[in-house]
Amino acid sequence: GRIKIKVLGREVDLRVSTLPTLYGESVVMRLLDRSAGDFYDLTRLGFDDHMLRRMEHFTSLPHGIFLVTGPTGSGKSTTLYSALKRINQPDKKIITIEDPVEYQMDGINQIHVNPQIGLTFASGLRHIVRQDPDVIMVGEIRDRETADIAIRAALTGHFVYSTLHTNDAPSAITRLTDMGVENYLLSSTLVAVLAQRLVRLICPHCKTPAGRKLTPGGEWIETWRGAGCPNCFGAGYSGRIGIFELMELNDELRGLIMQNADAVALTAAARRNGMRRLAEDGWLKVRTGLTTVEEVLRVTQEF
């Protein structure tokens, strides 16, 4: 369920999940500071200059599909809200369908899915395309029906944002084809896929040198860590930042999609097109003293 409370004059949303266990109730709460709307800004998420320019370019496109991938809690919603906030203008009609609506944005039509009354992602999206939107955001593509409607919306002149749960950017393509999405439809509508993770930032108040470390590329770099202080409650970290893997579609990748290529071939082609892997972006943030080696390894160890 959801609870709205005020803490020190600030509105906070709590998303609460409870589960009866053998030795008592297990409770998990997610906190959303409703006064933190200024955080939904593409310039504050951790993109480097080149990637930020590309992200801003995508927000100007009239049609296509842009996907954000990653596990639960990897910052996908924050990235999508930041993109929508940049697009949000009086002459743009934006409609979202989410489960749940995590942050209410002025000027945007937001829909909360409710399967009990038949309002699913697929059924809601089917109605949204009849509302003459310019931009559509689908909280998650969970099945072929939702994917097909989203793709056809992109084909008919809408820009669609959505998310998937995949480990990296190329796997998003194979996930959609495994769902049954036609290759020719996917290749003609998909603009880019952004995979992401969140790493903790080193506390600036207790940041100390941590010695030289060897990167996977064979380069020795200076690293940093947080010693722990009252400002970070002894954790050595304060705040979080994203690490990213941006795969832009080009003619080679579109051709591979048509050939039903696997994720390995798609990854190789994306690398030739300049894609940086998640771990590589993480190591760049280690080099610049933003985070630690341990944090990057923690979220990219599957690679």
CORRA-V975748 format. One record per backbone hydrogen bond with DSSP energy under -1.0 kcal/mol. CO is the residue of the C=O (numbers start at 1). NH is the residue of the N-H. E is the energy in kcal/mol with one decimal. If there is no record, write none. Layout:
BEGIN
co=<CO CO>
nh=<NH NH>
e=<E E>
END
This chain:
BEGIN
co=<1 3 5 7 10 11 12 13 14 15 17 19 21 24 26 28 30 32 33 36 37 39 41 45 48 49 50 51 52 53 54 55 57 58 64 65 65 66 67 68 69 71 75 76 77 78 79 80 81 82 83 84 89 93 93 94 95 96 97 98 105 109 111 114 114 115 118 119 120 121 122 123 124 125 127 128 134 135 136 137 143 144 145 146 147 148 149 150 151 152 153 154 158 159 160 161 162 163 164 169 170 170 171 172 173 174 175 176 182 183 184 186 189 191 192 193 194 195 197 199 201 206 208 211 213 215 219 221 223 225 229 232 236 239 241 243 245 247 250 251 252 253 254 255 256 257 262 263 264 265 266 267 268 269 270 271 277 278 279 280 281 282 283 284 285 285 286 290 292 293 294 295 296 300>
nh=<16 14 12 10 7 34 5 32 3 30 28 26 24 21 19 17 15 13 36 39 40 41 44 242 52 53 54 55 56 57 58 59 60 61 160 191 192 162 194 164 196 74 79 80 81 82 83 84 85 86 87 88 92 134 135 109 137 111 139 113 108 96 98 117 119 118 120 114 124 125 126 127 128 129 130 131 159 95 161 97 147 148 149 150 151 152 153 154 155 156 158 157 64 136 66 138 68 141 70 172 173 174 175 176 177 178 179 181 186 187 188 190 65 249 67 247 69 245 243 241 238 227 225 223 221 218 215 213 210 208 234 235 203 201 199 197 195 193 254 255 256 257 258 259 261 260 266 267 268 269 270 271 272 273 275 274 281 282 283 284 285 286 287 288 290 291 289 202 296 297 298 299 300 303>
e=<-2.8 -3.3 -3.1 -1.7 -2.8 -1.9 -2.6 -2.5 -2.4 -2.3 -2.6 -3.1 -1.3 -1.9 -2.0 -2.6 -2.5 -3.0 -1.8 -2.0 -1.6 -2.6 -2.2 -2.3 -2.7 -2.1 -2.0 -2.5 -2.5 -2.0 -2.2 -1.4 -1.5 -1.3 -2.9 -3.0 -1.1 -1.8 -3.0 -1.7 -1.8 -1.3 -2.0 -2.4 -2.9 -2.1 -2.0 -2.5 -2.6 -1.6 -1.8 -2.3 -2.1 -2.9 -2.0 -2.4 -2.2 -2.0 -3.1 -2.6 -1.5 -2.9 -2.9 -1.8 -2.2 -1.5 -1.2 -2.6 -2.7 -2.4 -1.9 -1.4 -2.3 -1.9 -1.2 -2.4 -2.1 -2.2 -2.9 -2.6 -2.1 -3.2 -2.1 -2.4 -2.4 -2.3 -2.0 -1.9 -2.0 -1.1 -1.6 -1.3 -1.9 -2.9 -2.8 -3.1 -2.2 -2.4 -1.3 -1.6 -1.1 -1.2 -2.3 -1.9 -2.2 -2.3 -1.4 -2.1 -2.2 -2.7 -1.1 -2.4 -2.1 -2.3 -2.1 -3.0 -2.9 -2.1 -2.2 -2.5 -2.7 -2.6 -2.4 -1.9 -2.6 -2.3 -3.0 -2.6 -2.9 -3.1 -2.7 -1.8 -2.1 -2.6 -2.8 -1.8 -2.7 -2.3 -2.5 -2.2 -2.1 -2.2 -1.9 -1.3 -2.5 -1.6 -2.1 -2.5 -2.2 -2.1 -2.5 -2.4 -1.8 -1.2 -2.6 -1.7 -2.2 -2.3 -2.5 -1.8 -1.5 -1.6 -2.6 -1.7 -2.4 -1.1 -1.6 -2.6 -1.7 -2.6 -2.0 -1.5 -1.3 -2.4>
END
